[in-house]
Amino acid sequence: MAATSPTIERLERDAFRLRLGYGPCGQLFQYWRSKIVFGRLPHRVDIDPLQVRGILDGMFIATWDPDAATYRFLIAGLGLPGLFDAEPRDRTLEEILPARLGRDERPLYDVCLASAVAFGAEFRRRGSGALLYRRLLLPVTANNRDLNTVLGMYEPLD
C-alpha cells in the first residue's frame, strides 16, 4: 500500500506554523486550530483562558463595532499596554495604536475576517522603545454565524 501524501492544506498549515515558531503565537495558533470542528471556526466562548494561561499576557479579543465602524478590544492581556499608546480594553484600534500603525493594522483585521483565515507577520514598532513584534490574527465567530471577532496575539521578539 502506498503511503498517503500530505495535502496542500496540511503543508500550508505546517509552513505557517513553522513561521510562527514555538513561542506564544505558535502556541495560540495550535490551540485555535484544535478548536476548529468539522471545518467550523471556533466560537468566542470556545476560547478557554485556563487552557492558554501561559500565553495570556500578549493575547486579545477584538470585535467589529458597527456603530464606531472599527474594531474594539474586549479583552487584552497585561503585556499589551506596553505596546500600545493606551490601555487597550474597551478602546478602538485607532485609540490605542499610534496613528500610522493604526492605519496599517486596520486592513489586516479586515482581511482576517473577510477571508476567514489566520494572518501572521512580524513588524517593528517605531518611536521610543522600538521593538520587533510578531502579530497573529485569528478569526472566531461571535454566535456561530457572524464572523466579526479577532482572537490575536502580539509577541515581542526583541
ZADO-1210 file (C-alpha; in nm, 4 decimals, padded with zeros to 6 digits):
<atoms>
<atom x="00.0000" y="00.0000" z="00.0000" code="MET" pos="1"/>
<atom x="00.1378" y="00.3408" z="-00.0977" code="ALA" pos="2"/>
<atom x="00.1975" y="00.5981" z="00.1723" code="ALA" pos="3"/>
<atom x="-00.0501" y="00.8823" z="00.1725" code="THR" pos="4"/>
<atom x="00.0983" y="01.2198" z="00.0877" code="SER" pos="5"/>
<atom x="00.0141" y="01.5250" z="00.2945" code="PRO" pos="6"/>
<atom x="-00.2466" y="01.7550" z="00.1452" code="THR" pos="7"/>
<atom x="-00.1606" y="02.1033" z="00.0246" code="ILE" pos="8"/>
<atom x="-00.3725" y="02.2435" z="00.3097" code="GLU" pos="9"/>
<atom x="-00.1683" y="02.0461" z="00.5647" code="ARG" pos="10"/>
<atom x="00.1604" y="02.1577" z="00.4083" code="LEU" pos="11"/>
<atom x="00.0492" y="02.5212" z="00.4088" code="GLU" pos="12"/>
<atom x="-00.0688" y="02.4942" z="00.7699" code="ARG" pos="13"/>
<atom x="00.2600" y="02.3346" z="00.8757" code="ASP" pos="14"/>
<atom x="00.4619" y="02.6015" z="00.6926" code="ALA" pos="15"/>
<atom x="00.2556" y="02.8738" z="00.8584" code="PHE" pos="16"/>
<atom x="00.3139" y="02.7089" z="01.1978" code="ARG" pos="17"/>
<atom x="00.6888" y="02.6965" z="01.1385" code="LEU" pos="18"/>
<atom x="00.6940" y="03.0672" z="01.0506" code="ARG" pos="19"/>
<atom x="00.5193" y="03.1407" z="01.3810" code="LEU" pos="20"/>
<atom x="00.7698" y="02.9357" z="01.5769" code="GLY" pos="21"/>
<atom x="00.7034" y="02.7628" z="01.9052" code="TYR" pos="22"/>
<atom x="00.6569" y="03.0716" z="02.1208" code="GLY" pos="23"/>
<atom x="00.3243" y="03.2270" z="02.2235" code="PRO" pos="24"/>
<atom x="00.1994" y="03.2941" z="01.8675" code="CYS" pos="25"/>
<atom x="00.2692" y="02.9364" z="01.7612" code="GLY" pos="26"/>
<atom x="00.1019" y="02.8020" z="02.0747" code="GLN" pos="27"/>
<atom x="-00.2077" y="03.0177" z="02.0199" code="LEU" pos="28"/>
<atom x="-00.2280" y="02.9088" z="01.6548" code="PHE" pos="29"/>
<atom x="-00.2149" y="02.5406" z="01.7557" code="GLN" pos="30"/>
<atom x="-00.4806" y="02.5980" z="02.0234" code="TYR" pos="31"/>
<atom x="-00.7076" y="02.7807" z="01.7746" code="TRP" pos="32"/>
<atom x="-00.6643" y="02.5012" z="01.5164" code="ARG" pos="33"/>
<atom x="-00.7631" y="02.2459" z="01.7819" code="SER" pos="34"/>
<atom x="-01.0937" y="02.4310" z="01.8293" code="LYS" pos="35"/>
<atom x="-01.1951" y="02.4017" z="01.4622" code="ILE" pos="36"/>
<atom x="-01.4531" y="02.1227" z="01.4453" code="VAL" pos="37"/>
<atom x="-01.5888" y="01.9886" z="01.1154" code="PHE" pos="38"/>
<atom x="-01.4430" y="02.2910" z="00.9361" code="GLY" pos="39"/>
<atom x="-01.6259" y="02.5420" z="01.1567" code="ARG" pos="40"/>
<atom x="-01.4289" y="02.8262" z="01.3067" code="LEU" pos="41"/>
<atom x="-01.4218" y="02.8435" z="01.6859" code="PRO" pos="42"/>
<atom x="-01.6825" y="03.0451" z="01.8704" code="HIS" pos="43"/>
<atom x="-01.5600" y="03.3162" z="02.1072" code="ARG" pos="44"/>
<atom x="-01.6800" y="03.1142" z="02.4093" code="VAL" pos="45"/>
<atom x="-01.4715" y="02.8146" z="02.2924" code="ASP" pos="46"/>
<atom x="-01.1566" y="03.0033" z="02.3945" code="ILE" pos="47"/>
<atom x="-01.0777" y="02.8921" z="02.7499" code="ASP" pos="48"/>
<atom x="-00.8222" y="03.1164" z="02.9256" code="PRO" pos="49"/>
<atom x="-00.7233" y="02.8300" z="03.1568" code="LEU" pos="50"/>
<atom x="-00.6025" y="02.6272" z="02.8578" code="GLN" pos="51"/>
<atom x="-00.3754" y="02.9092" z="02.7372" code="VAL" pos="52"/>
<atom x="-00.2853" y="03.0716" z="03.0692" code="ARG" pos="53"/>
<atom x="00.0873" y="03.0616" z="02.9926" code="GLY" pos="54"/>
<atom x="00.0445" y="03.2994" z="02.6962" code="ILE" pos="55"/>
<atom x="-00.2346" y="03.5297" z="02.8151" code="LEU" pos="56"/>
<atom x="-00.0116" y="03.8386" z="02.8510" code="ASP" pos="57"/>
<atom x="00.0001" y="03.9021" z="02.4763" code="GLY" pos="58"/>
<atom x="-00.3498" y="03.7847" z="02.3816" code="MET" pos="59"/>
<atom x="-00.6534" y="03.9914" z="02.2935" code="PHE" pos="60"/>
<atom x="-01.0053" y="03.9638" z="02.1599" code="ILE" pos="61"/>
<atom x="-01.1275" y="04.2454" z="01.9370" code="ALA" pos="62"/>
<atom x="-01.4689" y="04.2652" z="01.7761" code="THR" pos="63"/>
<atom x="-01.6082" y="04.4723" z="01.4909" code="TRP" pos="64"/>
<atom x="-01.8102" y="04.7623" z="01.6317" code="ASP" pos="65"/>
<atom x="-02.0557" y="04.8678" z="01.3581" code="PRO" pos="66"/>
<atom x="-02.1515" y="05.1887" z="01.5421" code="ASP" pos="67"/>
<atom x="-01.7907" y="05.3101" z="01.5522" code="ALA" pos="68"/>
<atom x="-01.7029" y="05.1373" z="01.2195" code="ALA" pos="69"/>
<atom x="-01.3842" y="04.9966" z="01.3714" code="THR" pos="70"/>
<atom x="-01.2523" y="04.7214" z="01.5973" code="TYR" pos="71"/>
<atom x="-01.2990" y="04.7436" z="01.9729" code="ARG" pos="72"/>
<atom x="-01.0785" y="04.5472" z="02.2126" code="PHE" pos="73"/>
<atom x="-01.2940" y="04.3497" z="02.4555" code="LEU" pos="74"/>
<atom x="-01.0156" y="04.1619" z="02.6339" code="ILE" pos="75"/>
<atom x="-00.6444" y="04.2408" z="02.6422" code="ALA" pos="76"/>
<atom x="-00.3535" y="04.0709" z="02.8144" code="GLY" pos="77"/>
<atom x="-00.1469" y="04.2501" z="03.0746" code="LEU" pos="78"/>
<atom x="00.1533" y="04.2670" z="02.8399" code="GLY" pos="79"/>
<atom x="-00.0249" y="04.4766" z="02.5755" code="LEU" pos="80"/>
<atom x="-00.0346" y="04.8256" z="02.7323" code="PRO" pos="81"/>
<atom x="00.3446" y="04.8472" z="02.6794" code="GLY" pos="82"/>
<atom x="00.2986" y="04.8015" z="02.3041" code="LEU" pos="83"/>
<atom x="00.0020" y="05.0308" z="02.2629" code="PHE" pos="84"/>
<atom x="-00.0249" y="05.4009" z="02.3423" code="ASP" pos="85"/>
<atom x="-00.3046" y="05.3301" z="02.5908" code="ALA" pos="86"/>
<atom x="-00.4725" y="05.0517" z="02.7888" code="GLU" pos="87"/>
<atom x="-00.6478" y="04.8525" z="02.5123" code="PRO" pos="88"/>
<atom x="-00.9561" y="04.7204" z="02.6915" code="ARG" pos="89"/>
<atom x="-01.2804" y="04.8788" z="02.5723" code="ASP" pos="90"/>
<atom x="-01.0969" y="05.1032" z="02.3268" code="ARG" pos="91"/>
<atom x="-01.0853" y="05.1035" z="01.9482" code="THR" pos="92"/>
<atom x="-00.7890" y="05.0086" z="01.7342" code="LEU" pos="93"/>
<atom x="-00.7390" y="05.3735" z="01.6385" code="GLU" pos="94"/>
<atom x="-00.7446" y="05.4851" z="02.0034" code="GLU" pos="95"/>
<atom x="-00.4691" y="05.2521" z="02.1166" code="ILE" pos="96"/>
<atom x="-00.2243" y="05.2408" z="01.8265" code="LEU" pos="97"/>
<atom x="-00.0079" y="05.5262" z="01.7027" code="PRO" pos="98"/>
<atom x="-00.1762" y="05.6915" z="01.4033" code="ALA" pos="99"/>
<atom x="00.0481" y="05.5398" z="01.1344" code="ARG" pos="100"/>
<atom x="00.0425" y="05.1916" z="01.2842" code="LEU" pos="101"/>
<atom x="-00.3371" y="05.2065" z="01.3325" code="GLY" pos="102"/>
<atom x="-00.3850" y="05.2829" z="00.9621" code="ARG" pos="103"/>
<atom x="-00.1565" y="04.9935" z="00.8703" code="ASP" pos="104"/>
<atom x="-00.3248" y="04.7460" z="01.1071" code="GLU" pos="105"/>
<atom x="-00.6905" y="04.8060" z="01.0182" code="ARG" pos="106"/>
<atom x="-00.6794" y="04.6381" z="00.6724" code="PRO" pos="107"/>
<atom x="-00.5119" y="04.3310" z="00.8250" code="LEU" pos="108"/>
<atom x="-00.8011" y="04.2823" z="01.0680" code="TYR" pos="109"/>
<atom x="-01.0453" y="04.3316" z="00.7774" code="ASP" pos="110"/>
<atom x="-00.8726" y="04.0665" z="00.5630" code="VAL" pos="111"/>
<atom x="-00.8594" y="03.8200" z="00.8532" code="CYS" pos="112"/>
<atom x="-01.2372" y="03.8347" z="00.8916" code="LEU" pos="113"/>
<atom x="-01.3333" y="03.8790" z="00.5254" code="ALA" pos="114"/>
<atom x="-01.1243" y="03.5780" z="00.4205" code="SER" pos="115"/>
<atom x="-01.1746" y="03.3782" z="00.7441" code="ALA" pos="116"/>
<atom x="-00.8029" y="03.2982" z="00.7526" code="VAL" pos="117"/>
<atom x="-00.5235" y="03.3213" z="01.0070" code="ALA" pos="118"/>
<atom x="-00.2780" y="03.6027" z="00.9475" code="PHE" pos="119"/>
<atom x="00.0706" y="03.6214" z="01.0963" code="GLY" pos="120"/>
<atom x="00.3541" y="03.8669" z="01.0365" code="ALA" pos="121"/>
<atom x="00.6358" y="04.0492" z="01.2072" code="GLU" pos="122"/>
<atom x="00.6573" y="04.4256" z="01.2438" code="PHE" pos="123"/>
<atom x="00.8763" y="04.6787" z="01.4175" code="ARG" pos="124"/>
<atom x="00.7144" y="04.9416" z="01.6319" code="ARG" pos="125"/>
<atom x="00.8902" y="05.2709" z="01.5727" code="ARG" pos="126"/>
<atom x="00.9499" y="05.5528" z="01.8154" code="GLY" pos="127"/>
<atom x="01.0698" y="05.5300" z="02.1705" code="SER" pos="128"/>
<atom x="01.1229" y="05.1744" z="02.2831" code="GLY" pos="129"/>
<atom x="01.1198" y="05.0360" z="01.9258" code="ALA" pos="130"/>
<atom x="01.0657" y="04.6618" z="01.9423" code="LEU" pos="131"/>
<atom x="01.0205" y="04.3797" z="01.6955" code="LEU" pos="132"/>
<atom x="00.6847" y="04.2037" z="01.7366" code="TYR" pos="133"/>
<atom x="00.5128" y="03.9050" z="01.5834" code="ARG" pos="134"/>
<atom x="00.1424" y="03.9583" z="01.5205" code="ARG" pos="135"/>
<atom x="-00.1139" y="03.6809" z="01.4884" code="LEU" pos="136"/>
<atom x="-00.4779" y="03.7424" z="01.3937" code="LEU" pos="137"/>
<atom x="-00.7289" y="03.4547" z="01.4036" code="LEU" pos="138"/>
<atom x="-01.0961" y="03.4725" z="01.3043" code="PRO" pos="139"/>
<atom x="-01.3568" y="03.3485" z="01.5531" code="VAL" pos="140"/>
<atom x="-01.7346" y="03.3705" z="01.5415" code="THR" pos="141"/>
<atom x="-01.9471" y="03.5635" z="01.7866" code="ALA" pos="142"/>
<atom x="-02.2520" y="03.3380" z="01.7673" code="ASN" pos="143"/>
<atom x="-02.1568" y="03.0542" z="01.5291" code="ASN" pos="144"/>
<atom x="-02.2818" y="03.2685" z="01.2392" code="ARG" pos="145"/>
<atom x="-02.1353" y="03.6190" z="01.2421" code="ASP" pos="146"/>
<atom x="-01.7656" y="03.6379" z="01.1715" code="LEU" pos="147"/>
<atom x="-01.6865" y="03.9645" z="01.3478" code="ASN" pos="148"/>
<atom x="-01.4287" y="03.8777" z="01.6127" code="THR" pos="149"/>
<atom x="-01.0487" y="03.8537" z="01.6027" code="VAL" pos="150"/>
<atom x="-00.8528" y="03.6458" z="01.8526" code="LEU" pos="151"/>
<atom x="-00.4999" y="03.7737" z="01.8455" code="GLY" pos="152"/>
<atom x="-00.1547" y="03.7914" z="01.9899" code="MET" pos="153"/>
<atom x="00.1269" y="04.0425" z="01.9864" code="TYR" pos="154"/>
<atom x="00.4512" y="03.8666" z="02.0818" code="GLU" pos="155"/>
<atom x="00.7677" y="04.0732" z="02.1472" code="PRO" pos="156"/>
<atom x="01.0709" y="03.9257" z="01.9697" code="LEU" pos="157"/>
<atom x="01.3457" y="04.1662" z="02.0889" code="ASP" pos="158"/>
</atoms>
